[in-house]
Amino acid sequence: MAAKKKSATFEEALEELEQLVERLEAGDLPLEEALADFERGVKLTRECQQKLASAEQKVKVLMEESGSIRELPFDAHEDNPANIGGEEA
């Protein structure tokens, strides 16, 4: 039995996806190769979405306070740097 290939990191998957998009946008691939690249791109997109969802869940768990989860947008600190962590200044 062949060993299972190690899953790529989010950054590696995103980089490969970007390369596939560039190849497809160039428009000079044979149909079969373009379809294979597109299929790989869909798979990479799903992997990236799963990794992001997992990271989001971990952040929610880490932000848990008093048995409840406080959800803050990632860019909340840009509007008010003193509001990092959701506390009023």
Buried (B, 14 or more C-beta within 10 A) or exposed (E): EEEEEEEBEBEEBBEBBEEBEEBBEEEEBEEEEBEEBBEEBEEBBEBBEEBEEEEEEEEEEEBEEEEEEEEEEEEEBEEEEEBEEEEEE
